[in-house]
Amino acid sequence: MPTPPPTQSAPKVPAGFDLAGFVRAAKLNFIKLQIANDIGNLDQIREFTTPGMYDELSRDFAGRAGAKQQTDVVALNAELLEVVSDGKAHSASVRFSGMMRETAGASPVGFAEVWNLAKPVNGSSGWLLARIQQMH
């Protein structure tokens, strides 16, 4: 008898959490960050990153010394892993995977990374990118 495929467990989320809306917004922000990073729009990057993540991304941009970059996201999958709260902030982890090309005309390559997002419980800001973990 063949082994059944592994089942994906549902992410841990608070009651009433809009999972589909959150994943849709996460994918949109993934694309927005790629575009803002490519063109060096640091003001836009600042809008949806924590101060620490912004500092890291702006240092990366400065290190490119004006070199042109173009990221084409060919395929994008997003999976919410969990949402937790410590009373002061909500934290969410989203696994992104897919195919992208970072050089015009190049073949797309696979990627996988986890974004850690944070949002104050008091609602003073929306979800902000706090950390990116490269999976391969």
Backbone as a chain_set.jsonl record, in Angstrom:
{"seq": "MPTPPPTQSAPKVPAGFDLAGFVRAAKLNFIKLQIANDIGNLDQIREFTTPGMYDELSRDFAGRAGAKQQTDVVALNAELLEVVSDGKAHSASVRFSGMMRETAGASPVGFAEVWNLAKPVNGSSGWLLARIQQMH", "coords": {"N": [[0.848, -1.174, 0.0], [0.675, 2.21, -0.938], [2.39, 4.965, 0.613], [0.625, 7.59, 2.094], [0.617, 11.034, 0.976], [2.371, 13.581, 2.856], [0.459, 15.526, 5.125], [-0.282, 18.956, 5.29], [-0.15, 20.81, 8.156], [-2.526, 22.995, 9.654], [-1.786, 26.452, 10.107], [-0.908, 27.976, 13.248], [-3.03, 30.282, 14.443], [-4.634, 33.282, 15.717], [-8.075, 33.373, 16.857], [-10.478, 34.329, 14.449], [-8.636, 35.415, 12.708], [-7.683, 36.646, 9.551], [-6.656, 34.604, 7.422], [-6.367, 34.084, 4.597], [-6.419, 36.716, 3.551], [-4.19, 37.791, 4.87], [-2.064, 36.252, 3.81], [-2.277, 36.952, 1.115], [-1.646, 39.729, 1.265], [0.943, 39.499, 2.274], [2.301, 38.305, 0.119], [2.056, 40.351, -1.769], [3.539, 42.375, -0.487], [6.025, 41.141, -0.516], [6.685, 41.244, -3.25], [6.631, 44.045, -3.575], [8.798, 44.762, -1.926], [10.931, 43.614, -3.322], [10.922, 45.171, -5.668], [11.27, 47.803, -4.618], [13.781, 47.482, -3.428], [15.35, 46.866, -5.679], [15.298, 49.315, -7.114], [16.223, 51.009, -5.24], [14.555, 52.449, -3.496], [14.476, 53.714, -0.68], [12.748, 55.019, 1.059], [10.274, 53.768, 0.636], [10.944, 51.179, 1.425], [11.399, 51.631, 4.123], [8.791, 52.032, 5.004], [7.61, 49.51, 5.42], [9.269, 47.967, 7.053], [11.016, 47.005, 10.05], [13.022, 49.183, 12.161], [15.602, 47.989, 12.509], [15.707, 46.065, 10.423], [15.414, 47.749, 8.254], [17.823, 49.206, 8.448], [19.66, 47.178, 7.843], [18.92, 46.463, 5.18], [19.303, 48.926, 3.887], [22.054, 49.224, 4.173], [22.898, 47.058, 2.604], [22.015, 47.984, 0.116], [23.602, 50.304, -0.17], [26.072, 49.057, -0.342], [25.999, 48.039, -2.893], [26.783, 50.065, -4.481], [25.476, 51.66, -6.456], [25.108, 49.845, -8.51], [23.111, 48.382, -10.989], [20.132, 46.559, -10.441], [17.843, 43.963, -11.047], [15.086, 42.217, -10.191], [13.16, 39.57, -11.072], [10.288, 38.072, -10.177], [9.245, 34.999, -10.8], [7.638, 32.867, -10.012], [5.681, 32.559, -7.093], [5.135, 31.412, -3.908], [3.43, 31.407, -0.805], [3.322, 30.685, 2.607], [1.759, 30.799, 5.637], [3.233, 30.255, 8.68], [2.93, 30.553, 11.47], [1.257, 32.572, 13.948], [1.914, 34.484, 16.705], [1.514, 35.947, 19.976], [2.842, 38.129, 22.416], [1.686, 39.773, 24.191], [2.654, 42.393, 24.021], [3.399, 42.58, 21.373], [2.495, 41.207, 18.174], [3.678, 38.426, 16.376], [4.605, 37.017, 13.287], [5.33, 34.325, 11.094], [6.28, 33.712, 7.824], [6.651, 31.527, 5.181], [8.249, 31.855, 2.176], [8.494, 30.752, -1.151], [9.641, 29.768, -4.397], [10.339, 30.794, -7.761], [12.858, 32.87, -9.123], [14.496, 35.429, -11.02], [17.514, 37.123, -11.131], [19.074, 38.397, -12.892], [18.733, 39.895, -15.986], [17.497, 37.944, -18.631], [18.606, 35.611, -17.643], [18.238, 32.203, -16.508], [15.499, 31.34, -14.409], [15.866, 30.796, -10.881], [15.389, 28.638, -8.056], [14.092, 29.582, -4.847], [13.907, 29.869, -1.277], [12.691, 31.211, 1.649], [12.182, 32.517, 4.954], [10.133, 34.93, 6.278], [10.04, 36.992, 9.05], [7.638, 38.717, 10.724], [6.414, 41.606, 12.465], [4.057, 43.178, 14.637], [2.724, 45.769, 16.542], [0.662, 45.219, 19.399], [-0.98, 47.286, 20.154], [-1.719, 48.45, 17.794], [-0.342, 50.547, 16.577], [1.127, 50.429, 14.291], [1.218, 48.717, 11.115], [1.841, 45.339, 9.947], [5.27, 44.695, 10.065], [8.314, 43.981, 8.417], [10.707, 42.156, 10.048], [12.817, 40.375, 9.993], [14.709, 38.299, 7.766], [15.097, 35.01, 6.843], [17.195, 33.041, 5.039], [16.572, 30.05, 3.375], [17.809, 28.381, 1.594]], "CA": [[0.0, 0.0, 0.0], [1.53, 3.394, -0.975], [2.327, 5.877, 1.748], [-0.083, 8.819, 1.72], [1.472, 12.227, 1.046], [2.246, 14.266, 4.142], [-0.547, 16.588, 5.15], [0.202, 20.19, 5.853], [-1.001, 21.188, 9.275], [-2.978, 24.378, 9.61], [-0.948, 27.301, 10.953], [-1.456, 28.428, 14.52], [-3.436, 31.684, 14.31], [-5.684, 33.671, 16.657], [-9.458, 33.273, 16.372], [-10.9, 35.447, 13.621], [-7.528, 35.897, 11.873], [-7.956, 36.52, 8.119], [-5.503, 33.898, 6.868], [-6.25, 34.318, 3.152], [-6.062, 38.126, 3.361], [-2.83, 37.991, 5.341], [-1.148, 35.643, 2.837], [-2.338, 37.813, -0.084], [-0.884, 40.946, 1.567], [2.358, 39.12, 2.416], [2.846, 38.125, -1.234], [2.154, 41.677, -2.365], [4.671, 43.06, 0.136], [7.245, 40.486, -1.009], [6.945, 41.833, -4.57], [6.961, 45.458, -3.361], [10.154, 44.874, -1.384], [11.881, 43.325, -4.402], [10.969, 46.344, -6.553], [11.873, 48.92, -3.884], [15.2, 47.178, -3.263], [15.991, 46.98, -6.991], [15.471, 50.712, -7.525], [16.798, 51.765, -4.132], [13.566, 53.328, -2.894], [14.612, 53.469, 0.751], [11.549, 55.503, 1.763], [9.261, 52.711, 0.575], [11.431, 50.075, 2.255], [11.197, 52.037, 5.518], [7.366, 51.941, 5.33], [7.15, 48.195, 5.872], [10.311, 47.217, 7.752], [11.407, 47.508, 11.367], [14.249, 49.972, 12.036], [16.771, 47.116, 12.341], [15.673, 45.483, 9.076], [15.676, 48.858, 7.343], [19.27, 49.476, 8.477], [20.34, 46.094, 7.125], [18.64, 46.578, 3.749], [19.925, 50.137, 3.349], [23.504, 48.919, 4.065], [23.048, 46.21, 1.419], [21.865, 48.84, -1.06], [24.804, 51.142, -0.261], [27.162, 48.173, -0.761], [25.913, 47.805, -4.344], [27.432, 51.231, -5.094], [24.778, 52.103, -7.653], [24.966, 48.793, -9.521], [21.711, 48.12, -11.326], [19.618, 45.243, -10.047], [16.46, 43.719, -11.474], [14.612, 40.933, -9.71], [11.886, 39.143, -11.649], [9.699, 36.953, -9.452], [8.553, 34.201, -11.818], [6.617, 32.098, -9.286], [5.743, 32.899, -5.675], [4.249, 30.714, -2.977], [3.542, 31.911, 0.565], [2.649, 29.841, 3.6], [1.846, 31.302, 6.996], [3.629, 29.181, 9.584], [2.277, 30.776, 12.758], [1.106, 33.913, 14.496], [1.937, 34.416, 18.169], [1.463, 37.238, 20.641], [3.42, 38.119, 23.759], [1.024, 40.82, 24.955], [3.104, 43.685, 23.508], [3.483, 42.527, 19.909], [2.168, 39.987, 17.453], [4.745, 38.001, 15.477], [4.152, 36.046, 12.287], [6.381, 33.764, 10.237], [5.755, 33.341, 6.513], [7.643, 30.876, 4.312], [8.112, 32.153, 0.758], [9.297, 29.918, -2.043], [9.269, 29.958, -5.794], [11.409, 30.944, -8.747], [13.132, 34.248, -9.483], [15.69, 35.706, -11.826], [18.117, 38.367, -10.66], [19.804, 38.96, -14.021], [17.892, 39.84, -17.191], [17.842, 36.893, -19.58], [19.083, 34.405, -16.969], [17.207, 31.237, -16.137], [15.05, 31.517, -13.022], [16.378, 29.848, -9.887], [14.504, 28.449, -6.914], [14.45, 30.211, -3.58], [13.041, 29.619, -0.123], [13.084, 32.03, 2.787], [11.131, 32.779, 5.93], [10.066, 36.311, 6.752], [9.468, 37.185, 10.374], [6.936, 39.999, 10.744], [6.002, 42.041, 13.796], [3.017, 44.208, 14.665], [2.374, 46.087, 17.93], [-0.696, 44.878, 19.815], [-1.76, 48.527, 20.242], [-2.139, 48.866, 16.462], [0.327, 51.778, 16.158], [1.626, 50.22, 12.925], [0.821, 47.449, 10.522], [2.869, 44.305, 9.99], [6.566, 45.164, 9.582], [9.321, 42.948, 8.225], [11.723, 42.255, 11.082], [13.969, 39.479, 9.726], [14.602, 37.363, 6.643], [15.957, 33.829, 6.987], [17.365, 32.297, 3.792], [16.481, 28.623, 3.623], [18.859, 27.783, 0.746]], "C": [[0.898, 1.244, 0.0], [1.325, 4.271, 0.259], [1.601, 7.149, 1.32], [0.857, 10.018, 1.805], [1.306, 12.905, 2.393], [1.192, 15.363, 4.053], [0.061, 17.808, 5.815], [-0.722, 20.578, 6.988], [-1.365, 22.659, 9.143], [-2.085, 25.216, 10.521], [-1.681, 27.695, 12.228], [-1.756, 29.923, 14.379], [-4.51, 32.006, 15.342], [-7.071, 33.515, 16.03], [-9.798, 34.523, 15.576], [-9.816, 36.007, 12.705], [-7.845, 35.635, 10.407], [-6.734, 35.919, 7.426], [-5.31, 34.201, 5.384], [-5.83, 35.76, 2.864], [-4.631, 38.407, 3.771], [-1.825, 37.451, 4.324], [-1.124, 36.472, 1.551], [-1.488, 39.068, 0.115], [0.614, 40.638, 1.694], [3.009, 38.953, 1.045], [3.017, 39.473, -1.935], [3.352, 42.438, -1.801], [6.005, 42.439, -0.27], [7.648, 41.118, -2.343], [7.355, 43.302, -4.417], [8.383, 45.632, -2.842], [11.191, 44.595, -2.467], [12.045, 44.555, -5.299], [11.663, 47.512, -5.859], [13.369, 48.705, -3.707], [15.947, 47.335, -4.586], [16.269, 48.434, -7.355], [16.041, 51.588, -6.411], [15.847, 52.76, -3.505], [13.538, 53.069, -1.383], [13.416, 53.968, 1.547], [10.458, 54.441, 1.765], [9.675, 51.519, 1.444], [11.178, 50.386, 3.729], [9.745, 51.855, 5.949], [6.949, 50.579, 5.86], [8.261, 47.315, 6.433], [10.528, 47.816, 9.144], [12.679, 48.334, 11.194], [15.501, 49.109, 11.817], [16.845, 46.507, 10.948], [15.952, 46.559, 8.041], [17.18, 49.154, 7.281], [20.035, 48.429, 7.674], [20.138, 46.223, 5.608], [19.283, 47.823, 3.141], [21.444, 49.96, 3.251], [23.774, 48.047, 2.844], [22.969, 47.045, 0.148], [23.112, 49.708, -1.253], [25.998, 50.326, -0.75], [27.142, 47.862, -2.253], [26.543, 48.942, -5.126], [26.797, 51.618, -6.427], [24.625, 51.061, -8.745], [23.487, 48.493, -9.732], [21.334, 46.701, -10.924], [18.193, 45.138, -10.541], [16.079, 42.309, -11.041], [13.256, 40.654, -10.332], [11.4, 37.928, -10.883], [8.815, 36.21, -10.452], [7.417, 33.394, -11.195], [6.796, 32.393, -7.805], [4.681, 32.135, -4.904], [4.48, 31.317, -1.594], [2.733, 31.018, 1.478], [2.848, 30.45, 4.979], [2.16, 30.133, 7.916], [2.958, 29.313, 10.945], [2.145, 32.262, 13.038], [1.069, 33.738, 16.007], [1.913, 35.831, 18.729], [2.067, 37.107, 22.019], [2.795, 39.193, 24.644], [1.409, 42.212, 24.488], [3.075, 43.718, 21.985], [3.0, 41.178, 19.399], [3.377, 39.685, 16.557], [4.178, 36.95, 14.535], [5.362, 35.584, 11.496], [5.73, 33.269, 8.96], [6.89, 32.733, 5.705], [7.297, 31.22, 2.862], [8.994, 31.189, -0.019], [8.826, 30.18, -3.465], [10.492, 30.031, -6.681], [11.591, 32.434, -9.028], [14.396, 34.334, -10.316], [16.214, 37.054, -11.375], [18.975, 39.031, -11.727], [18.932, 38.799, -15.255], [18.407, 38.761, -18.136], [18.34, 35.603, -18.947], [17.918, 33.458, -16.708], [16.776, 31.488, -14.695], [15.637, 30.427, -12.124], [15.392, 29.774, -8.728], [15.014, 29.196, -5.691], [13.466, 29.768, -2.512], [13.579, 30.461, 1.024], [11.89, 32.217, 3.706], [11.251, 34.23, 6.36], [9.413, 36.296, 8.125], [8.923, 38.61, 10.429], [6.505, 40.318, 12.166], [4.969, 43.151, 13.67], [2.68, 44.498, 16.123], [0.912, 45.743, 18.219], [-1.571, 46.131, 19.828], [-2.161, 49.081, 18.882], [-1.457, 50.126, 15.955], [0.999, 51.657, 14.786], [1.046, 48.916, 12.407], [1.937, 46.435, 10.698], [4.147, 44.844, 9.36], [7.536, 43.991, 9.474], [10.446, 43.164, 9.222], [12.982, 41.441, 10.776], [13.662, 38.608, 8.521], [15.599, 36.231, 6.881], [16.008, 33.109, 5.642], [17.363, 30.811, 4.106], [17.45, 27.844, 2.748], [19.295, 28.771, -0.283]], "O": [[1.794, 1.345, 0.838], [0.249, 4.31, 0.855], [1.932, 7.726, 0.284], [1.788, 10.022, 2.611], [0.244, 12.824, 3.01], [1.06, 16.037, 3.032], [0.82, 17.699, 6.778], [-1.936, 20.665, 6.808], [-0.607, 23.458, 8.593], [-1.67, 24.752, 11.583], [-2.91, 27.74, 12.273], [-0.842, 30.731, 14.214], [-5.222, 31.11, 15.796], [-7.21, 33.527, 14.807], [-9.452, 35.636, 15.972], [-10.06, 36.983, 11.995], [-8.235, 34.524, 10.05], [-5.885, 36.644, 6.908], [-4.205, 34.54, 4.961], [-4.969, 35.992, 2.015], [-3.929, 39.17, 3.107], [-0.841, 38.121, 4.011], [-0.061, 36.671, 0.964], [-0.702, 39.433, -0.76], [1.45, 41.433, 1.266], [4.134, 39.403, 0.83], [4.017, 39.699, -2.617], [4.095, 43.074, -2.549], [7.012, 43.142, -0.357], [8.807, 41.483, -2.54], [8.309, 43.752, -5.05], [9.094, 46.543, -3.266], [12.22, 45.268, -2.524], [13.163, 44.933, -5.647], [12.545, 48.143, -6.44], [14.146, 49.653, -3.824], [17.053, 47.876, -4.614], [17.35, 48.756, -7.848], [16.308, 52.771, -6.62], [16.277, 53.81, -3.029], [12.702, 52.32, -0.877], [13.095, 53.409, 2.595], [9.792, 54.234, 2.78], [8.837, 50.923, 2.12], [10.787, 49.504, 4.494], [9.477, 51.56, 7.113], [6.026, 50.493, 6.67], [8.219, 46.09, 6.317], [10.253, 48.994, 9.374], [13.355, 48.2, 10.174], [16.365, 49.471, 11.019], [17.922, 46.44, 10.355], [16.65, 46.31, 7.057], [17.74, 49.33, 6.199], [20.948, 48.76, 6.918], [21.096, 46.102, 4.845], [19.756, 47.783, 2.005], [22.06, 50.497, 2.331], [24.754, 48.259, 2.13], [23.749, 46.848, -0.784], [23.618, 49.832, -2.368], [26.841, 50.838, -1.486], [28.161, 47.462, -2.816], [26.81, 48.796, -6.319], [27.498, 51.871, -7.406], [24.068, 51.356, -9.803], [22.718, 48.366, -8.778], [22.128, 45.769, -11.055], [17.426, 46.098, -10.466], [16.684, 41.33, -11.478], [12.31, 41.418, -10.14], [12.027, 36.87, -10.93], [7.782, 36.716, -10.89], [6.35, 33.257, -11.795], [7.921, 32.468, -7.312], [3.49, 32.205, -5.211], [5.603, 31.693, -1.256], [1.603, 30.641, 1.165], [3.98, 30.599, 5.437], [1.438, 29.135, 7.93], [2.478, 28.33, 11.511], [2.832, 33.092, 12.443], [0.289, 32.941, 16.528], [2.252, 36.791, 18.037], [1.847, 36.115, 22.715], [3.31, 39.49, 25.722], [0.589, 43.128, 24.547], [2.768, 44.746, 21.38], [3.082, 40.16, 20.086], [4.017, 40.603, 16.044], [3.378, 36.104, 14.934], [6.296, 36.348, 11.257], [4.761, 32.511, 8.993], [7.954, 33.335, 5.557], [6.203, 30.92, 2.383], [10.1, 30.856, 0.406], [7.754, 30.739, -3.694], [11.529, 29.428, -6.406], [10.616, 33.173, -9.157], [15.239, 33.436, -10.312], [15.455, 38.015, -11.249], [19.539, 40.102, -11.499], [18.447, 37.705, -15.543], [19.605, 38.678, -18.405], [18.484, 34.596, -19.64], [16.758, 33.871, -16.691], [17.609, 31.816, -13.85], [15.868, 29.297, -12.554], [14.657, 30.724, -8.457], [16.215, 29.412, -5.53], [12.346, 29.349, -2.805], [14.771, 30.427, 1.33], [10.739, 32.091, 3.289], [12.321, 34.696, 6.752], [8.373, 35.671, 8.331], [9.651, 39.579, 10.208], [6.262, 39.419, 12.971], [4.996, 43.95, 12.734], [2.379, 43.571, 16.875], [0.038, 45.955, 17.379], [-2.767, 46.054, 19.546], [-2.873, 50.083, 18.816], [-1.935, 50.73, 14.995], [1.392, 52.662, 14.192], [0.467, 48.126, 13.152], [2.858, 46.636, 11.489], [4.119, 45.385, 8.254], [7.567, 43.117, 10.341], [11.069, 44.226, 9.243], [14.073, 41.772, 11.239], [12.516, 38.228, 8.282], [16.788, 36.467, 7.092], [14.987, 32.622, 5.158], [18.075, 30.363, 5.005], [17.872, 26.75, 3.124], [20.169, 28.471, -1.097]]}, "num_chains": 1, "name": "protein.A"}
